[in-house]
Every structure is written in C-alpha cells, then in structure tokens.
Amino acid sequence: MLLPPLPRRDASDRNDEGPCWSQGSASVRLRRVTLVELVAEHAVLPHCVAARARIVVRDGRIEAVDTAVPSKEARFLPGTLLPGFVDLQVNGGGGGNCAEATATALAACARASWQGGATAFLPTLITTPWTELLRQVEAVAKWIESKPDSGAEPIGIHVEGPFLEVAGAHDTASICDPTENKVRQLLAAGRGAIRLVTLASSKPGAAAAVAQLRQANVAVALGHVADTRGFAECVDAGATMATHLFNAMGAIHHRNPGIAGLTLDEPRLSCGLIVDGVHVHEAMLRIAMAALGQDRAVLVTDATAAMGMPDGDYTLAHTRVVAKGGVVRDAKGSLAGSALTMSMAAKNFLAMISDAGPFTLARVASANPAALIGAAGYGAIAAGKRAVFTVLHEDGTCSALRC
C-alpha cells in the first residue's frame, strides 16, 4: 500500500521538468509527470541491497519503497540503483572553471558532473586575492539561487582556502589567516550558500574560525596543512572532514604520523579521497579504507575544467593547467586537481577495494558526503528523499537519473 502523498515541493526545491536519463554524454528530458513508478533490478537501500525494489515517486520525491506488485506503467531499470552521487569538490568541468563565476561556466560544470554520474555537487572556489574571492563566492551563490535546472544540482559552495598552510596549486600570495572579520565577510558573501570550508588547522585562529563557521551551519574540513599544531583543537571545535587525504598534507612516518596519520586515527573525521590511481596509490587507498571503514570515507573528484573534456590546456582558478592522459598538472609538474568524474572514481574504487560492492559505494559516494554537509534530501533511497539516483551498470560505469 502506498504512503499518503507528500506535500508539493516548496520554493527551495528544483523546478524539475520530469524524469531525465543520462548515460555517458547523452541526456534526454522526458515529458512532465507528477507520478513515476520504478522497478529496479537491484536497489541499494539504507540497510540492504534489494532485488526488484519498487520505488514510487511523486513530484520529484520518493513516496514509497517496497516490493509490491508493480503496475503495468512501471518502468524497469536494469543494473543497480544507488542514491544519487554527491561530489563535494568540483573546481570545474566541461571546459568551465568555477572561478569564472559565470552562469555559462557553472552550467558547464553542472552538465559535466551529471554526465559523469553525479546528481549533486559543490562548486569549489580556491585561493585567490581576497576581494576577488568574495566576488566569486557571491556570484556563485546568486547562480545557485537562480535554481539552474540542467545537470547536477549545485547544493552549496565549497570554499577551499585561502586559510591554508600548504599552497599546493593555490596562489601562495593570497593565503591568509582566518580572522573573525574575514570569516564574517566570507559568510556574508555566501548568502547562506556556503556548505563547506577547507582550512589549515595550523593557522593562527583556526579553531576559533571552525567554531564560527559551525555556528553558521557550515561544515569544516582540514586540508592543505602539514604542521600538526592546532589539529586536536580544530576537531574539538567541530571540524568533521579532511580534504583530499594524503595530498598537500606532508609525509606520514611511523614515528611522526603527520596530519594524514592523525586524521586516519581520529574517529570524528571523515576523509575525502581522490580515487584516480594518481593522487593516491591503490595500496595507500586500501590502508586508508582499512582505517576509515565505509562510514568515514568520501569519494571526491577535485575536478577541474578538464572533467569530461579531451586532453589539453585548461585553467584552475587563474592558473594554467594541462590535462594529459587524464592527469592534470600545473606548469611546475605538480598535480593540480583532476579530470576525474564520479563514475570513473566509483569504477576505480570498486576495482581497487576488492571487498567493496554497491552497498559500500552508496555510502562513500552518496550517504557520507550528503551527511557531512547536511543535505538532508540526498544520500538514501527512502521515503521523503529527493528522487535522484545513480545507476551502476554491469560494465562498471554509472549514469545519473532524476525523476
């Protein structure tokens, strides 16, 4: 028996036009409907993987999940239906650079994320001169407010920097301390859209900044840091994640675990992982997963404008980068983001972690990232959740689906 109909979507929901199937680079918008009945060959539910699960969707939200006999109008979906992937770190995609902060560039990122298997993402802005960063943050926030209805849904902003210690591919000259005033300015520019901030726990005032951001309901990740000073204080203040584990974190040693080692040992921290076989060696990925388990790991792409594009020259913020063989580097030859999609990350993850399957994948690519930023409508195939899914096909590729 179906559950009572849910109320129609409120103003915060997207104005979807009906089911949209995306496989590879193809995206087809179907006619507007209010009720959809799906039957999945397999579906990853919060506590199990179910065969032939029936999912009833009304006005873009899941109304019921059961094993009742479907109607003649039900649509059968081959493969394994997962809760829609959520990518917390997207610097660009489809040739678009989030730092451009234009509707055209951001729409390209959304399309590339969708075509790469993600249903939602955080446009990510990295270190740049302070006034320019504030301009970018405000422009991206206004774009999100416009409720773009094509591609993956932008569900907030990730500000990675400028409160960093280790520059990596970031602009060294623009790195600064997280003062109370700067955090206040950043939050004001974000117009309530900032969901995640990456900062270095070693910076003066870092713990206070973490507390200030948490008070504003912004999640905080520790990253681009090598000095372990301030680590415990920032975790106590409410930091819940580490950005791209092992990268821009200094070395791990058996007598000096460094930030990466401390992070793996801290049960309150989840860890972002760039699973492209380049940023993290697969042996280190397996070591990390042994420590983190399925509840603390998060797949991210750290994608640049090269995502979904051929090899060539692109930009990361204002820096020229080159994609070659699917690997993105700056002029110094250092890694500078990636050309990864969530579909590629998922396929690599399943290949490298032998005991992982669809259930684990649903945790690390959907449930965990959604929980970290408080995206309550995402992360599970369950009544009341958004009807956005990622389909894992038999060949290991993924497609996004929205109803």
PyMOL commands that set and color helices and strands:
alter all, ss='L'
color gray80, all
select helices_A, chain A and resi 98-100+103-115+130-145+172-174+180-190+206-215+231-237+258-265+282-292+342-352+358-372
alter helices_A, ss='H'
color red, helices_A
select strands_A, chain A and resi 20-23+26-29+35-45+48-58+61-66+75-83+85-90+92-93+96-97+118-126+153-154+157-160+194-199+219-222+241-242+270-274+297-300+312-316+319-324+327-330+388-392+398-402
alter strands_A, ss='S'
color yellow, strands_A
deselect
rebuild
show_as cartoon
